[in-house]
Amino acid sequence: MPEPTQSSAGTQDYVDDPRNESVLISVNGTLTPRADAKVSVFDSGFVLGDGVWEGLRVVDCRIAFLSRHFDRLWDGAKMLRIDIGLTREALKARLFDVIEANGMTDGVHIRLMATRGVKRSPYQDPRLTLGGATIVVIPEWKRPRPEMFARGLNLFTVHIRRTGPAEQDQKLNSHSKLNCILACIQAMEAGADEALMLDDRGFVATCNSTHFFIVRKGEIWTSAGGYCLGGITRGAVLRAARREGIPAFEKDFSLFDVYGADEAFTTGTFAGLTPVVRVDGRPIGEGPRASEDASGALTRRLRAAVKALEAEEAEGRTP
């Protein structure tokens, strides 16, 4: 496979931290050194991608938007008929057990995974599952690379479409991400950081691992939401915009609107609001940009507003 032409590894690239080599990982409540953390080859997540997950961020000893992440996790588990086997309070305690065991306070990203559990045999039938769910918590010291904000992102519109609820509902944050991975591969081979994905009607849906916004004439637009995950940071941007008096819309729009946008940015739990400077080789917007941040003025304003909202809604071990 050809090497990507960009030096970046996309929107999920991060600054390496040697502390991650010895991090403790929670596997069904047992803290295990990273090198020894394992699940069964018969686990539903490994065999079938049968599970749900959340990406969480630790800020000042608290987890940002934790209740909203739990809402999404539990909704996904209900759809798949997976019994997580823990109350919300018990799972919250397990998360903070891991954080505290690793001496983590800030700049931490957590992958929380819940699969259906171990199978009697590698078949898809849920009735062949033995025991309860597998719950894994992987914490890592992770900060996005600052150069990603300085140069901005380059997106490429791929031919792989997002499916609607008649196929696999994109609101389900499942372990199976092949649709997104195929899109990422196509964008990578085109020399881009991430894929911009359309829905089956040709309207902009989302990116392969982040959500997508454009700014036009002082308004922010994102997709109508039927073909994308219910993003936690996406929702925070919409709430923050309305608090700031910035007109914000979830609506259908096409590449015509994207190519003529004044600004564009992606959103995600890991990197927050990240500026987009090119889509399909076309520059987005015009005008001065700060040397250390390729974001436009409205994107920078929204980033600050989301950080304020994040501080309000972050949760510690105890209320």
C-alpha positions as CSV (number, residue, x, y, z in Angstrom):
1,M,0.0,0.0,0.0
2,P,1.4,3.4,-0.9
3,E,2.7,5.6,1.9
4,P,0.5,8.7,2.6
5,T,1.9,11.9,1.1
6,Q,1.2,13.9,4.3
7,S,3.5,13.9,7.2
8,S,0.5,14.0,9.5
9,A,-1.4,10.9,10.6
10,G,-4.7,12.8,10.4
11,T,-7.0,14.3,13.0
12,Q,-6.2,11.6,15.6
13,D,-2.4,12.2,15.6
14,Y,-0.9,13.0,19.0
15,V,2.3,13.9,20.7
16,D,4.1,10.7,21.9
17,D,4.4,10.4,25.7
18,P,6.7,7.7,27.2
19,R,4.5,7.3,30.2
20,N,2.0,5.4,28.1
21,E,4.4,2.5,27.9
22,S,3.7,1.6,31.5
23,V,0.1,2.7,31.8
24,L,-2.3,0.5,33.7
25,I,-5.4,-0.7,31.8
26,S,-8.7,-1.9,33.3
27,V,-9.9,-5.2,31.9
28,N,-13.2,-6.2,33.6
29,G,-12.1,-4.2,36.7
30,T,-8.6,-5.6,37.0
31,L,-5.8,-3.2,36.6
32,T,-3.2,-4.6,34.2
33,P,0.1,-3.3,32.8
34,R,-0.3,-2.3,29.2
35,A,1.9,-5.1,27.8
36,D,-0.2,-7.7,29.6
37,A,-3.7,-6.4,28.9
38,K,-5.6,-8.9,26.8
39,V,-9.1,-10.2,26.0
40,S,-10.1,-13.6,24.6
41,V,-9.9,-14.4,20.9
42,F,-13.5,-15.5,21.4
43,D,-14.6,-12.1,22.6
44,S,-17.5,-10.6,20.7
45,G,-15.7,-7.4,20.0
46,F,-12.7,-9.2,18.4
47,V,-14.7,-11.8,16.5
48,L,-17.5,-9.6,15.2
49,G,-17.0,-6.0,16.2
50,D,-20.0,-6.5,18.5
51,G,-19.8,-3.8,21.1
52,V,-20.0,-0.1,21.8
53,W,-17.5,2.4,22.9
54,E,-16.8,6.0,24.0
55,G,-13.8,8.3,23.8
56,L,-13.5,10.4,26.9
57,R,-11.2,13.3,27.9
58,V,-9.8,14.1,31.3
59,V,-9.5,17.8,32.1
60,D,-8.3,19.0,35.5
61,C,-9.0,15.7,37.2
62,R,-12.5,15.6,35.7
63,I,-14.1,13.9,32.7
64,A,-15.6,16.3,30.1
65,F,-19.3,15.8,29.3
66,L,-19.4,12.4,31.1
67,S,-23.1,12.2,31.5
68,R,-23.7,12.8,27.8
69,H,-21.1,10.1,26.9
70,F,-22.8,7.7,29.3
71,D,-26.2,8.5,27.7
72,R,-24.8,7.6,24.3
73,L,-23.1,4.4,25.6
74,W,-26.2,3.1,27.3
75,D,-28.4,3.9,24.2
76,G,-26.1,2.0,22.0
77,A,-26.0,-1.0,24.4
78,K,-29.8,-1.0,24.5
79,M,-30.0,-1.1,20.7
80,L,-27.6,-4.1,20.6
81,R,-29.3,-5.7,23.6
82,I,-26.0,-5.7,25.5
83,D,-26.2,-5.7,29.3
84,I,-23.3,-3.6,30.4
85,G,-23.6,-5.2,33.8
86,L,-22.7,-2.1,35.8
87,T,-24.7,0.9,37.0
88,R,-23.6,4.3,35.8
89,E,-22.2,5.1,39.2
90,A,-20.2,1.8,39.3
91,L,-18.8,2.5,35.8
92,K,-17.9,6.0,36.7
93,A,-16.1,4.7,39.8
94,R,-14.2,2.3,37.6
95,L,-13.1,5.1,35.3
96,F,-11.8,7.2,38.2
97,D,-10.1,4.1,39.7
98,V,-8.0,3.8,36.5
99,I,-7.3,7.5,36.3
100,E,-6.1,7.7,39.9
101,A,-4.1,4.5,39.7
102,N,-2.1,6.1,36.8
103,G,-1.7,9.4,38.6
104,M,-3.5,11.2,35.8
105,T,-4.9,14.7,36.1
106,D,-5.0,16.4,32.7
107,G,-4.2,15.9,29.0
108,V,-5.6,12.3,29.1
109,H,-7.8,10.5,26.6
110,I,-9.7,7.3,27.6
111,R,-11.2,4.6,25.3
112,L,-14.0,3.0,27.1
113,M,-15.2,-0.2,25.5
114,A,-18.1,-2.6,26.2
115,T,-18.5,-5.8,24.2
116,R,-21.1,-8.5,24.4
117,G,-18.5,-10.8,26.0
118,V,-16.9,-14.1,25.2
119,K,-18.6,-16.5,22.7
120,R,-18.9,-20.3,22.9
121,S,-17.9,-20.3,19.2
122,P,-17.1,-17.5,16.8
123,Y,-20.6,-17.1,15.4
124,Q,-22.7,-14.0,15.4
125,D,-25.8,-15.3,17.3
126,P,-26.0,-13.4,20.6
127,R,-27.3,-16.6,22.3
128,L,-23.8,-18.1,21.9
129,T,-22.4,-15.7,24.4
130,L,-21.0,-16.9,27.7
131,G,-21.2,-14.8,30.8
132,G,-21.4,-11.0,30.9
133,A,-20.0,-8.1,29.0
134,T,-16.3,-7.3,28.6
135,I,-15.5,-3.8,29.9
136,V,-12.1,-2.3,29.0
137,V,-10.8,1.1,30.0
138,I,-7.6,2.3,28.2
139,P,-6.3,5.6,29.5
140,E,-3.4,7.4,27.7
141,W,-1.6,10.7,28.0
142,K,-2.5,12.3,24.7
143,R,-2.4,15.8,23.3
144,P,-3.0,16.7,19.7
145,R,0.0,17.9,17.7
146,P,0.1,21.7,17.8
147,E,1.2,21.8,14.1
148,M,-2.2,20.4,13.2
149,F,-3.8,23.6,14.4
150,A,-1.1,25.8,12.8
151,R,-1.4,24.4,9.3
152,G,-5.0,23.3,9.4
153,L,-6.6,20.1,7.9
154,N,-6.9,19.0,4.3
155,L,-10.0,17.0,3.6
156,F,-10.9,14.9,0.6
157,T,-14.4,13.9,-0.4
158,V,-14.6,10.2,-0.8
159,H,-17.0,8.1,-2.9
160,I,-17.8,5.9,0.2
161,R,-21.2,7.1,1.5
162,R,-22.5,7.1,5.0
163,T,-25.4,4.7,5.5
164,G,-28.8,5.8,6.8
165,P,-30.9,4.2,9.5
166,A,-32.3,1.7,7.0
167,E,-28.8,0.0,6.9
168,Q,-26.6,0.5,9.9
169,D,-27.8,3.5,11.9
170,Q,-24.9,5.9,12.2
171,K,-26.0,7.0,15.7
172,L,-24.8,3.6,16.9
173,N,-21.1,4.0,18.1
174,S,-20.3,0.4,17.4
175,H,-16.9,-1.3,17.3
176,S,-17.5,-2.1,13.6
177,K,-16.0,0.9,11.8
178,L,-15.2,-0.5,8.4
179,N,-17.2,2.0,6.5
180,C,-15.2,4.8,8.1
181,I,-11.9,3.0,7.7
182,L,-12.4,2.5,4.0
183,A,-13.2,6.2,3.7
184,C,-10.0,7.1,5.7
185,I,-7.9,4.9,3.4
186,Q,-9.2,6.6,0.3
187,A,-8.5,10.0,1.8
188,M,-5.1,9.0,3.0
189,E,-4.1,7.7,-0.5
190,A,-5.3,11.0,-1.9
191,G,-2.8,12.8,0.4
192,A,-5.5,14.2,2.8
193,D,-5.8,14.2,6.6
194,E,-9.3,12.9,6.7
195,A,-12.3,11.9,4.6
196,L,-15.3,14.1,4.0
197,M,-18.3,11.8,3.6
198,L,-21.6,12.4,1.9
199,D,-24.9,10.7,2.5
200,D,-26.7,8.6,-0.1
201,R,-28.4,11.8,-1.5
202,G,-25.1,13.6,-2.0
203,F,-25.4,16.0,1.0
204,V,-22.5,16.4,3.4
205,A,-22.8,14.0,6.3
206,T,-19.6,14.0,8.4
207,C,-15.9,13.1,8.3
208,N,-14.6,9.5,8.9
209,S,-13.7,10.2,12.5
210,T,-14.9,13.7,13.3
211,H,-17.8,15.9,12.6
212,F,-17.8,18.7,10.1
213,F,-18.9,22.4,10.3
214,I,-18.8,25.3,7.9
215,V,-19.2,29.0,8.5
216,R,-21.1,31.1,6.0
217,K,-21.9,34.8,6.5
218,G,-21.7,34.6,10.3
219,E,-23.7,31.4,10.6
220,I,-22.5,27.9,11.4
221,W,-23.9,24.9,9.6
222,T,-23.5,21.2,10.2
223,S,-25.4,18.2,8.7
224,A,-29.0,17.5,9.6
225,G,-27.7,14.5,11.7
226,G,-29.5,11.6,10.1
227,Y,-26.3,10.1,8.7
228,C,-23.8,10.8,11.5
229,L,-23.0,9.9,15.1
230,G,-24.6,12.0,17.7
231,G,-21.3,13.7,18.5
232,I,-20.8,15.0,22.0
233,T,-18.5,17.9,20.9
234,R,-20.7,18.5,17.9
235,G,-23.6,19.1,20.3
236,A,-21.5,21.3,22.6
237,V,-20.6,23.5,19.6
238,L,-24.3,24.0,18.8
239,R,-25.1,24.8,22.4
240,A,-22.2,27.1,22.8
241,A,-23.1,28.9,19.5
242,R,-26.6,29.6,20.7
243,R,-25.3,30.8,24.0
244,E,-23.0,33.2,22.1
245,G,-25.8,34.4,19.9
246,I,-24.3,32.8,16.8
247,P,-26.9,31.4,14.4
248,A,-26.3,27.7,14.3
249,F,-28.2,25.2,12.0
250,E,-28.4,21.5,11.5
251,K,-29.4,21.2,7.8
252,D,-28.8,19.6,4.5
253,F,-26.0,21.3,2.5
254,S,-23.8,20.2,-0.4
255,L,-20.2,20.6,-1.6
256,F,-21.4,23.8,-3.4
257,D,-21.8,25.4,0.1
258,V,-18.6,23.9,1.4
259,Y,-16.4,25.2,-1.4
260,G,-17.8,28.7,-0.9
261,A,-17.6,28.7,2.9
262,D,-15.8,31.4,4.9
263,E,-14.4,28.9,7.4
264,A,-14.6,25.2,8.2
265,F,-13.6,23.0,11.1
266,T,-14.0,19.5,12.5
267,T,-15.0,18.5,16.0
268,G,-14.1,15.6,18.2
269,T,-13.5,14.7,21.8
270,F,-9.8,14.3,21.3
271,A,-8.8,17.5,19.4
272,G,-11.8,19.7,19.9
273,L,-12.3,22.3,17.1
274,T,-9.7,21.9,14.4
275,P,-9.5,24.2,11.4
276,V,-10.0,23.0,7.9
277,V,-8.1,24.9,5.3
278,R,-8.7,22.8,2.1
279,V,-11.4,20.5,0.8
280,D,-10.6,18.6,-2.4
281,G,-7.7,20.9,-3.0
282,R,-9.8,24.0,-2.8
283,P,-8.8,26.6,-0.2
284,I,-11.5,27.4,2.3
285,G,-12.2,31.1,2.9
286,E,-9.7,33.9,2.7
287,G,-8.2,36.5,5.0
288,P,-5.5,36.5,7.7
289,R,-4.9,33.6,10.1
290,A,-2.9,33.7,13.2
291,S,0.5,32.1,12.6
292,E,0.0,29.5,15.4
293,D,-3.6,28.8,14.5
294,A,-5.1,28.4,11.0
295,S,-8.6,28.9,12.5
296,G,-10.8,31.7,11.4
297,A,-12.2,34.3,13.9
298,L,-15.5,32.5,14.4
299,T,-13.9,29.1,14.9
300,R,-11.6,30.6,17.5
301,R,-14.5,32.2,19.3
302,L,-16.5,29.0,19.3
303,R,-13.5,27.0,20.6
304,A,-13.3,29.3,23.6
305,A,-17.1,29.0,24.2
306,V,-16.9,25.2,24.0
307,K,-14.1,25.2,26.6
308,A,-16.2,27.2,29.0
309,L,-19.1,24.8,28.5
310,E,-16.8,21.8,29.0
311,A,-15.7,23.2,32.3
312,E,-19.3,23.6,33.4
313,E,-20.3,20.1,32.5
314,A,-17.1,18.1,33.5
315,E,-17.6,15.6,36.3
316,G,-15.2,14.4,39.0
317,R,-15.4,11.3,41.1
318,T,-18.0,12.9,43.4
319,P,-20.5,15.6,42.4
